[in-house]
Amino acid sequence: MREPSKGESEFALHCRLELPAILQPFTEYQFHQPRLWRFDFCWPSVRLAVEIESSVHRIRGRFARDLDKYNQAALDGWKLLRYTAKMVHSAEAIDTVKRVLGVP
């Protein structure tokens, strides 16, 4: 398993601090068998996924693969939220996830 990015590590900390134990996300959750795609974070019971985008996603070829992944997730009924590390740091990411999950 790969080492989490700085943004992923910070988002995981926000989840531990701001979400109740029962709403802690799955990490590196495999959602599509044939392609072995994984979400950075997800809540399968409500089909919510979070991807933390880093500079590696701009590498040629990776961007198109990410689009395939995100489109398939939408076709499979997932709500996908995507954030940069800056958005995680500003708490925009956790605030939005809390709103979607109904956490005050």
KOLNUTOR-380011 format. One record per residue: residue number from 0; x, y, z of N, C-alpha, C in turn. Coordinates in Angstrom, 2 decimals. Atoms other than C-alpha are relative to their C-alpha. Layout:
<nulos>
n = NUM | nx = X | ny = Y | nz = Z | cax = X | cay = Y | caz = Z | cx = X | cy = Y | cz = Z
...
</nulos>
This chain:
<nulos>
n = 0 | nx = 0.84 | ny = -1.18 | nz = 0.00 | cax = 0.00 | cay = 0.00 | caz = 0.00 | cx = 0.89 | cy = 1.24 | cz = 0.00
n = 1 | nx = -0.80 | ny = -1.22 | nz = 0.12 | cax = 1.26 | cay = 3.47 | caz = -0.85 | cx = -0.10 | cy = 0.88 | cz = 1.25
n = 2 | nx = -0.03 | ny = -0.97 | nz = -1.10 | cax = 2.15 | cay = 6.17 | caz = 1.65 | cx = -1.02 | cy = 1.11 | cz = -0.29
n = 3 | nx = 0.99 | ny = -1.06 | nz = 0.26 | cax = -0.68 | cay = 8.74 | caz = 2.08 | cx = 0.70 | cy = 1.35 | cz = -0.24
n = 4 | nx = -0.51 | ny = -1.36 | nz = 0.24 | cax = -0.10 | cay = 12.27 | caz = 0.78 | cx = -0.24 | cy = 0.84 | cz = 1.25
n = 5 | nx = 0.19 | ny = -0.93 | nz = -1.12 | cax = 0.06 | cay = 15.22 | caz = 3.16 | cx = -1.48 | cy = 0.36 | cz = 0.13
n = 6 | nx = 1.43 | ny = -0.33 | nz = -0.03 | cax = -3.50 | cay = 16.18 | caz = 2.19 | cx = -0.85 | cy = -1.14 | cz = 0.52
n = 7 | nx = 0.74 | ny = 1.17 | nz = -0.48 | cax = -4.77 | cay = 12.64 | caz = 2.79 | cx = 0.20 | cy = -0.19 | cz = 1.50
n = 8 | nx = -0.27 | ny = 0.14 | nz = -1.44 | cax = -3.08 | cay = 12.49 | caz = 6.19 | cx = -0.76 | cy = 1.04 | cz = 0.81
n = 9 | nx = 0.71 | ny = -1.07 | nz = -0.71 | cax = -4.57 | cay = 15.82 | caz = 7.23 | cx = -1.51 | cy = -0.25 | cz = -0.01
n = 10 | nx = 1.44 | ny = 0.28 | nz = 0.06 | cax = -8.05 | cay = 14.83 | caz = 6.01 | cx = -0.36 | cy = -1.14 | cz = 0.96
n = 11 | nx = 0.24 | ny = 1.11 | nz = -0.93 | cax = -7.81 | cay = 11.56 | caz = 7.97 | cx = -0.04 | cy = 0.51 | cz = 1.44
n = 12 | nx = 0.00 | ny = -0.59 | nz = -1.34 | cax = -6.96 | cay = 13.59 | caz = 11.09 | cx = -1.29 | cy = 0.77 | cz = 0.24
n = 13 | nx = 1.26 | ny = -0.74 | nz = -0.15 | cax = -9.94 | cay = 15.90 | caz = 10.50 | cx = -1.16 | cy = -0.96 | cz = 0.24
n = 14 | nx = 1.08 | ny = 0.98 | nz = -0.19 | cax = -12.19 | cay = 12.84 | caz = 10.21 | cx = 0.02 | cy = -0.56 | cz = 1.42
n = 15 | nx = -0.11 | ny = 0.56 | nz = -1.37 | cax = -10.87 | cay = 11.37 | caz = 13.48 | cx = -0.47 | cy = 1.01 | cz = 1.05
n = 16 | nx = 0.33 | ny = -1.02 | nz = -0.99 | cax = -11.38 | cay = 14.68 | caz = 15.28 | cx = -1.45 | cy = 0.49 | cz = -0.09
n = 17 | nx = 1.29 | ny = -0.66 | nz = 0.18 | cax = -14.71 | cay = 15.80 | caz = 13.83 | cx = -1.17 | cy = -0.90 | cz = -0.33
n = 18 | nx = 1.10 | ny = 0.92 | nz = 0.30 | cax = -16.73 | cay = 12.70 | caz = 12.95 | cx = -0.14 | cy = -1.02 | cz = 1.12
n = 19 | nx = 0.19 | ny = 1.04 | nz = -1.02 | cax = -18.29 | cay = 10.27 | caz = 15.41 | cx = 0.61 | cy = -1.32 | cz = -0.48
n = 20 | nx = -0.66 | ny = 1.27 | nz = 0.31 | cax = -16.69 | cay = 6.82 | caz = 15.57 | cx = -0.77 | cy = -0.80 | cz = -1.05
n = 21 | nx = 0.81 | ny = 0.79 | nz = 0.93 | cax = -19.58 | cay = 5.24 | caz = 13.68 | cx = 0.07 | cy = 0.53 | cz = -1.43
n = 22 | nx = -0.08 | ny = -0.60 | nz = 1.33 | cax = -18.98 | cay = 7.61 | caz = 10.73 | cx = 1.43 | cy = 0.16 | cz = -0.50
n = 23 | nx = -1.37 | ny = -0.05 | nz = 0.51 | cax = -15.25 | cay = 7.09 | caz = 10.30 | cx = 0.04 | cy = -0.64 | cz = -1.38
n = 24 | nx = -0.01 | ny = 0.51 | nz = 1.38 | cax = -14.45 | cay = 6.54 | caz = 6.62 | cx = 0.84 | cy = -1.26 | cz = -0.17
n = 25 | nx = -0.89 | ny = 1.03 | nz = 0.49 | cax = -13.04 | cay = 3.51 | caz = 4.92 | cx = 1.09 | cy = 0.71 | cz = -0.79
n = 26 | nx = -1.07 | ny = -0.58 | nz = 0.81 | cax = -9.67 | cay = 4.29 | caz = 3.33 | cx = 0.48 | cy = -1.02 | cz = -1.02
n = 27 | nx = -0.48 | ny = 0.85 | nz = 1.09 | cax = -8.27 | cay = 2.94 | caz = 0.09 | cx = -1.03 | cy = -1.10 | cz = -0.32
n = 28 | nx = 1.12 | ny = 0.92 | nz = 0.22 | cax = -11.66 | cay = 1.32 | caz = -0.53 | cx = -0.12 | cy = -0.36 | cz = -1.47
n = 29 | nx = 0.11 | ny = 0.46 | nz = 1.38 | cax = -11.80 | cay = -0.77 | caz = -3.69 | cx = -1.47 | cy = -0.04 | cz = -0.40
n = 30 | nx = 1.41 | ny = -0.09 | nz = 0.37 | cax = -15.04 | cay = 0.06 | caz = -5.48 | cx = -0.33 | cy = -0.60 | cz = -1.36
n = 31 | nx = 0.27 | ny = 0.51 | nz = 1.34 | cax = -14.66 | cay = -1.45 | caz = -8.94 | cx = 0.91 | cy = -1.18 | cz = -0.28
n = 32 | nx = -0.78 | ny = 1.23 | nz = 0.14 | cax = -13.54 | cay = -5.06 | caz = -9.35 | cx = 0.88 | cy = -0.08 | cz = -1.25
n = 33 | nx = -0.86 | ny = 0.23 | nz = 1.17 | cax = -12.37 | cay = -5.23 | caz = -12.96 | cx = 1.22 | cy = 0.93 | cz = -0.06
n = 34 | nx = -1.09 | ny = -0.96 | nz = 0.11 | cax = -10.22 | cay = -2.09 | caz = -12.72 | cx = 0.79 | cy = 0.16 | cz = 1.30
n = 35 | nx = -0.66 | ny = -0.10 | nz = -1.31 | cax = -9.26 | cay = -2.39 | caz = -9.02 | cx = 0.16 | cy = 1.45 | cz = 0.47
n = 36 | nx = -0.06 | ny = -1.39 | nz = -0.43 | cax = -9.97 | cay = 1.31 | caz = -8.53 | cx = -0.31 | cy = 0.11 | cz = 1.48
n = 37 | nx = 0.20 | ny = -0.26 | nz = -1.43 | cax = -9.88 | cay = 2.67 | caz = -4.98 | cx = -0.32 | cy = 1.47 | cz = 0.21
n = 38 | nx = 0.24 | ny = -1.37 | nz = -0.46 | cax = -11.24 | cay = 5.76 | caz = -3.27 | cx = 0.95 | cy = 0.28 | cz = 1.15
n = 39 | nx = -0.84 | ny = -0.38 | nz = -1.14 | cax = -9.00 | cay = 7.67 | caz = -0.85 | cx = -0.79 | cy = -0.21 | cz = 1.29
n = 40 | nx = 0.88 | ny = 0.12 | nz = -1.16 | cax = -11.90 | cay = 7.83 | caz = 1.63 | cx = -1.41 | cy = -0.25 | cz = -0.49
n = 41 | nx = 1.40 | ny = 0.16 | nz = 0.41 | cax = -15.48 | cay = 6.62 | caz = 1.45 | cx = -0.87 | cy = -0.51 | cz = 1.14
n = 42 | nx = 1.06 | ny = 0.46 | nz = -0.89 | cax = -18.68 | cay = 5.87 | caz = 3.28 | cx = -0.95 | cy = -0.82 | cz = -0.87
n = 43 | nx = 0.79 | ny = 0.84 | nz = 0.92 | cax = -20.16 | cay = 2.91 | caz = 1.36 | cx = -1.50 | cy = -0.01 | cz = 0.28
n = 44 | nx = 1.43 | ny = 0.09 | nz = -0.32 | cax = -23.48 | cay = 2.93 | caz = 3.21 | cx = -0.81 | cy = 1.14 | cz = -0.63
n = 45 | nx = 0.68 | ny = -1.12 | nz = 0.65 | cax = -24.32 | cay = 6.33 | caz = 1.66 | cx = 0.61 | cy = 0.30 | cz = -1.37
n = 46 | nx = -0.66 | ny = -0.11 | nz = 1.30 | cax = -22.16 | cay = 5.89 | caz = -1.45 | cx = 0.62 | cy = 1.39 | cz = -0.19
n = 47 | nx = -0.75 | ny = -1.26 | nz = 0.03 | cax = -20.06 | cay = 8.98 | caz = -0.65 | cx = 1.48 | cy = -0.32 | cz = -0.04
n = 48 | nx = -1.45 | ny = 0.19 | nz = 0.11 | cax = -16.42 | cay = 9.11 | caz = -1.72 | cx = 0.71 | cy = 1.34 | cz = -0.03
n = 49 | nx = -0.84 | ny = -1.19 | nz = 0.01 | cax = -13.65 | cay = 11.66 | caz = -1.23 | cx = 1.34 | cy = -0.36 | cz = -0.61
n = 50 | nx = -1.32 | ny = 0.14 | nz = 0.59 | cax = -10.55 | cay = 11.99 | caz = -3.36 | cx = 0.78 | cy = 1.27 | cz = 0.31
n = 51 | nx = -0.88 | ny = -1.13 | nz = -0.26 | cax = -7.67 | cay = 14.22 | caz = -2.29 | cx = 0.99 | cy = 0.05 | cz = -1.17
n = 52 | nx = -0.82 | ny = -0.12 | nz = 1.20 | cax = -5.93 | cay = 15.45 | caz = -5.43 | cx = 1.34 | cy = 0.64 | cz = 0.33
n = 53 | nx = -1.34 | ny = -0.55 | nz = -0.18 | cax = -2.19 | cay = 16.05 | caz = -5.43 | cx = 0.63 | cy = 0.22 | cz = -1.36
n = 54 | nx = -0.66 | ny = -0.29 | nz = 1.28 | cax = 0.32 | cay = 17.06 | caz = -8.09 | cx = 0.21 | cy = -1.25 | cz = -0.83
n = 55 | nx = -0.19 | ny = 1.24 | nz = 0.76 | cax = 0.76 | cay = 13.40 | caz = -9.07 | cx = -1.15 | cy = -0.24 | cz = -0.98
n = 56 | nx = 1.16 | ny = 0.19 | nz = 0.87 | cax = -2.71 | cay = 13.53 | caz = -10.64 | cx = 0.13 | cy = 0.79 | cz = -1.30
n = 57 | nx = -0.19 | ny = -0.76 | nz = 1.23 | cax = -1.40 | cay = 15.97 | caz = -13.27 | cx = 0.99 | cy = -0.66 | cz = -0.95
n = 58 | nx = -0.94 | ny = 0.71 | nz = 0.86 | cax = 1.12 | cay = 13.50 | caz = -14.66 | cx = -0.72 | cy = -0.52 | cz = -1.22
n = 59 | nx = 0.62 | ny = 0.43 | nz = 1.25 | cax = 0.42 | cay = 12.71 | caz = -18.30 | cx = -0.45 | cy = -1.46 | cz = 0.09
n = 60 | nx = 0.56 | ny = 1.34 | nz = -0.07 | cax = -1.79 | cay = 9.66 | caz = -18.55 | cx = -0.79 | cy = -0.24 | cz = 1.27
n = 61 | nx = 0.69 | ny = 0.19 | nz = -1.27 | cax = -2.82 | cay = 9.77 | caz = -14.91 | cx = -1.32 | cy = 0.77 | cz = 0.01
n = 62 | nx = 1.20 | ny = -0.83 | nz = 0.02 | cax = -5.33 | cay = 12.56 | caz = -15.51 | cx = -1.14 | cy = -0.72 | cz = -0.71
n = 63 | nx = 1.04 | ny = 0.71 | nz = 0.75 | cax = -7.23 | cay = 10.56 | caz = -18.14 | cx = -0.49 | cy = -1.22 | cz = 0.77
n = 64 | nx = 0.42 | ny = 1.15 | nz = -0.80 | cax = -7.24 | cay = 7.46 | caz = -15.91 | cx = -0.90 | cy = 0.43 | cz = 1.15
n = 65 | nx = 0.85 | ny = -0.52 | nz = -1.08 | cax = -8.66 | cay = 9.55 | caz = -13.07 | cx = -1.39 | cy = 0.33 | cz = -0.52
n = 66 | nx = 1.31 | ny = -0.32 | nz = 0.57 | cax = -11.44 | cay = 10.79 | caz = -15.34 | cx = -0.81 | cy = -1.26 | cz = -0.23
n = 67 | nx = 0.69 | ny = 1.29 | nz = 0.17 | cax = -12.31 | cay = 7.20 | caz = -16.26 | cx = -0.54 | cy = -0.49 | cz = 1.33
n = 68 | nx = 0.38 | ny = 0.45 | nz = -1.34 | cax = -12.41 | cay = 6.32 | caz = -12.57 | cx = -1.18 | cy = 0.81 | cz = 0.53
n = 69 | nx = 1.05 | ny = -0.86 | nz = -0.55 | cax = -14.56 | cay = 9.30 | caz = -11.59 | cx = -1.31 | cy = -0.18 | cz = -0.77
n = 70 | nx = 1.21 | ny = 0.22 | nz = 0.79 | cax = -16.99 | cay = 8.76 | caz = -14.46 | cx = -0.65 | cy = -1.34 | cz = 0.34
n = 71 | nx = 0.55 | ny = 1.30 | nz = -0.36 | cax = -17.40 | cay = 5.08 | caz = -13.58 | cx = -0.65 | cy = 0.06 | cz = 1.38
n = 72 | nx = 0.58 | ny = -0.15 | nz = -1.33 | cax = -18.01 | cay = 6.02 | caz = -9.94 | cx = -1.38 | cy = 0.65 | cz = -0.09
n = 73 | nx = 1.29 | ny = -0.67 | nz = 0.18 | cax = -20.79 | cay = 8.37 | caz = -11.03 | cx = -1.02 | cy = -0.95 | cz = -0.62
n = 74 | nx = 0.90 | ny = 0.97 | nz = 0.63 | cax = -22.30 | cay = 5.68 | caz = -13.27 | cx = -0.45 | cy = -1.07 | cz = 0.99
n = 75 | nx = 0.32 | ny = 0.99 | nz = -1.03 | cax = -22.21 | cay = 3.31 | caz = -10.28 | cx = -0.79 | cy = 0.59 | cz = 1.17
n = 76 | nx = 0.84 | ny = -0.61 | nz = -1.01 | cax = -24.18 | cay = 5.81 | caz = -8.17 | cx = 0.73 | cy = 0.63 | cz = 1.18
n = 77 | nx = -0.76 | ny = -0.63 | nz = -1.09 | cax = -21.37 | cay = 7.28 | caz = -6.03 | cx = -0.07 | cy = 1.52 | cz = -0.11
n = 78 | nx = -0.21 | ny = -1.45 | nz = -0.08 | cax = -21.31 | cay = 10.93 | caz = -4.91 | cx = 1.48 | cy = 0.17 | cz = 0.28
n = 79 | nx = -1.45 | ny = -0.15 | nz = -0.13 | cax = -17.69 | cay = 11.95 | caz = -5.37 | cx = 0.35 | cy = 1.46 | cz = 0.25
n = 80 | nx = -0.49 | ny = -1.34 | nz = -0.34 | cax = -16.15 | cay = 14.99 | caz = -3.69 | cx = 1.52 | cy = -0.02 | cz = -0.18
n = 81 | nx = -1.44 | ny = -0.07 | nz = 0.28 | cax = -12.66 | cay = 16.06 | caz = -4.82 | cx = 0.56 | cy = 1.27 | cz = 0.61
n = 82 | nx = -0.61 | ny = -1.13 | nz = -0.68 | cax = -10.32 | cay = 18.33 | caz = -2.87 | cx = 1.51 | cy = 0.05 | cz = -0.21
n = 83 | nx = -1.45 | ny = -0.20 | nz = -0.03 | cax = -6.83 | cay = 19.78 | caz = -3.00 | cx = 0.43 | cy = 0.01 | cz = 1.46
n = 84 | nx = -0.52 | ny = -0.08 | nz = -1.36 | cax = -4.58 | cay = 19.77 | caz = 0.06 | cx = -0.35 | cy = 1.35 | cz = 0.63
n = 85 | nx = 0.36 | ny = -1.32 | nz = -0.51 | cax = -5.29 | cay = 23.50 | caz = 0.41 | cx = -1.44 | cy = 0.02 | cz = 0.50
n = 86 | nx = 1.41 | ny = 0.06 | nz = -0.40 | cax = -9.03 | cay = 22.80 | caz = 0.58 | cx = -0.16 | cy = -0.83 | cz = 1.27
n = 87 | nx = 0.02 | ny = 0.79 | nz = -1.23 | cax = -8.38 | cay = 20.15 | caz = 3.24 | cx = 0.48 | cy = 0.87 | cz = 1.15
n = 88 | nx = -0.59 | ny = -0.83 | nz = -1.05 | cax = -6.20 | cay = 22.55 | caz = 5.24 | cx = -0.96 | cy = 1.09 | cz = 0.48
n = 89 | nx = 0.93 | ny = -1.08 | nz = -0.37 | cax = -8.87 | cay = 25.28 | caz = 5.17 | cx = -1.26 | cy = -0.53 | cz = 0.69
n = 90 | nx = 1.16 | ny = 0.69 | nz = -0.59 | cax = -11.42 | cay = 22.74 | caz = 6.54 | cx = -1.20 | cy = -0.04 | cz = -0.93
n = 91 | nx = 1.10 | ny = 0.08 | nz = 0.96 | cax = -13.59 | cay = 23.10 | caz = 3.44 | cx = -0.42 | cy = -1.45 | cz = -0.22
n = 92 | nx = 0.31 | ny = 1.41 | nz = 0.29 | cax = -13.34 | cay = 19.35 | caz = 2.82 | cx = -0.81 | cy = -0.63 | cz = 1.13
n = 93 | nx = 0.70 | ny = 0.66 | nz = -1.12 | cax = -14.37 | cay = 18.14 | caz = 6.29 | cx = -1.35 | cy = 0.69 | cz = 0.24
n = 94 | nx = 1.28 | ny = -0.69 | nz = -0.20 | cax = -17.07 | cay = 20.83 | caz = 6.56 | cx = -1.05 | cy = -0.49 | cz = -0.99
n = 95 | nx = 0.94 | ny = 0.49 | nz = 1.01 | cax = -18.67 | cay = 19.65 | caz = 3.32 | cx = -0.41 | cy = -1.44 | cz = 0.30
n = 96 | nx = 0.31 | ny = 1.40 | nz = -0.33 | cax = -18.43 | cay = 15.97 | caz = 4.30 | cx = -0.94 | cy = -0.06 | cz = 1.19
n = 97 | nx = 0.90 | ny = -0.02 | nz = -1.15 | cax = -20.03 | cay = 16.73 | caz = 7.65 | cx = -1.42 | cy = 0.39 | cz = -0.41
n = 98 | nx = 1.31 | ny = -0.42 | nz = 0.49 | cax = -22.87 | cay = 18.53 | caz = 5.87 | cx = -0.71 | cy = -1.15 | cz = -0.73
n = 99 | nx = 0.59 | ny = 1.11 | nz = 0.75 | cax = -23.44 | cay = 15.57 | caz = 3.51 | cx = -0.42 | cy = -1.13 | cz = 0.94
n = 100 | nx = 0.28 | ny = 1.08 | nz = -0.95 | cax = -23.34 | cay = 13.10 | caz = 6.42 | cx = -1.00 | cy = 0.40 | cz = 1.09
n = 101 | nx = 0.96 | ny = -0.47 | nz = -0.99 | cax = -25.66 | cay = 15.25 | caz = 8.55 | cx = 0.59 | cy = 0.14 | cz = 1.40
n = 102 | nx = -0.68 | ny = -0.20 | nz = -1.29 | cax = -23.08 | cay = 15.88 | caz = 11.29 | cx = 0.04 | cy = 1.49 | cz = 0.31
n = 103 | nx = 0.01 | ny = -1.44 | nz = -0.34 | cax = -23.55 | cay = 19.21 | caz = 13.11 | cx = 1.39 | cy = 0.55 | cz = 0.23
</nulos>
